[in-house]
Amino acid sequence: MSQLKSVQEKLRLVRVLRLLKKTYTYEELSKITGLPITVLNRYVRGKVLPSAERTKELLDLLLPYINIEEEVRKRIKFDEYGFFDNMPVLSDTALMSLIAEDVASRYMDKNVDKVLTAATDGIALGVHVARELSVDVVYAKKKKEVGVEKFYEVSYVPSASGSVTTLYLPQWALKKGENVLIVDDVIRSGETQRALLEMCRRAGAKPVGMFFLISVGDVIDHLKKDYSIPVESLIRLE
Ligand SMILES: O=P(O)(O)OC[C@H]1O[C@H](OP(=O)(O)OP(=O)(O)O)[C@H](O)[C@@H]1O
């Protein structure tokens, strides 16, 4: 194993421990791993890192206790109107890193050059996934920022509103021939994502997949059919 891979695995273990610490006590984690609480505590705080061998043993023991989908579901808080607050998911960097590892492994063989998302809430997932894939992240905004010479501009009328929404992306952000992975926190109508796909078309870039934390209804099935690329979500809400 390369030095880099070995360090990445150790950091992954620290993230796994930090995530499990939110559900399990040190006593419980000590029982699961057979390690003293003091040792686990040092790993969690980053005071000491385990050897490569112990990292592997601990990951084998601890990963079965993590169900990423379940972790996301239990953080989604619905209000009385059925809308949900996704900040408890997007703000949890340990969880988002583990999700990003999973997404990166799904798209590892797609030669992704860039991750594309929409501001605001897509940015957190975009950054985590792009970092895992060691590529850059770019994001379309609803505002035309000054200081940018040329934009890709795509307008649409969100079905839930009666006004036009326009997304803007600086033209330098997408290049002809680039393989693009589109991600977002949520997909409901798919209008935002179709606008991002249209930006790729205008740039001559190639969408190679789409990934969402949460999809509502069967919207991702339609996109998969229309664009013939992998379109996946971690959680599907009806
Ligand atoms: O599938 P759609 O119906 O297009 O909806 C999905 C989009 O809606 C949310 O963003 P929003 O437009 O609310 O902007 P925000 O991220 O700034 O809150 C979400 O982050 C997606 O980008």
The ligand as a Tripos MOL2 file, in Angstrom:
@<TRIPOS>MOLECULE
LIG
   22    22     1     0     0
SMALL
NO_CHARGES

@<TRIPOS>ATOM
      1 O1        -34.9090   19.4240   -8.4800 O.co2     1 LIG1
      2 P1        -35.3040   20.8550   -8.2450 P.3       1 LIG1
      3 O2        -36.8090   21.0200   -8.1040 O.co2     1 LIG1
      4 O3        -34.7270   21.7790   -9.2660 O.co2     1 LIG1
      5 O4        -34.7610   21.2800   -6.8210 O.3       1 LIG1
      6 C1        -33.4830   20.9510   -6.3630 C.3       1 LIG1
      7 C2        -32.6940   22.1680   -6.0210 C.3       1 LIG1
      8 O5        -33.3870   22.8990   -4.9770 O.3       1 LIG1
      9 C3        -32.4690   23.1980   -3.9420 C.3       1 LIG1
     10 O6        -31.8350   24.4130   -4.1910 O.3       1 LIG1
     11 P2        -32.6060   25.7870   -4.1150 P.3       1 LIG1
     12 O7        -33.0620   26.1630   -5.5100 O.co2     1 LIG1
     13 O8        -33.6530   25.7420   -3.0590 O.co2     1 LIG1
     14 O9        -31.4640   26.7990   -3.7560 O.3       1 LIG1
     15 P3        -30.5140   26.7820   -2.4490 P.3       1 LIG1
     16 O10       -29.5830   25.6280   -2.5960 O.co2     1 LIG1
     17 O11       -29.8120   28.0930   -2.5410 O.co2     1 LIG1
     18 O12       -31.4020   26.6540   -1.2480 O.co2     1 LIG1
     19 C4        -31.4560   22.0710   -4.0100 C.3       1 LIG1
     20 O13       -30.2230   22.4460   -3.4160 O.3       1 LIG1
     21 C5        -31.3420   21.7870   -5.4910 C.3       1 LIG1
     22 O14       -30.3270   22.5620   -6.1130 O.3       1 LIG1
@<TRIPOS>BOND
     1     1     2 2
     2     2     3 1
     3     2     4 1
     4     2     5 1
     5     5     6 1
     6     6     7 1
     7     7     8 1
     8     7    21 1
     9     8     9 1
    10     9    10 1
    11     9    19 1
    12    10    11 1
    13    11    12 2
    14    11    13 1
    15    11    14 1
    16    14    15 1
    17    15    16 2
    18    15    17 1
    19    15    18 1
    20    19    20 1
    21    19    21 1
    22    21    22 1
@<TRIPOS>SUBSTRUCTURE
     1 LIG1         1 GROUP 0 **** ****
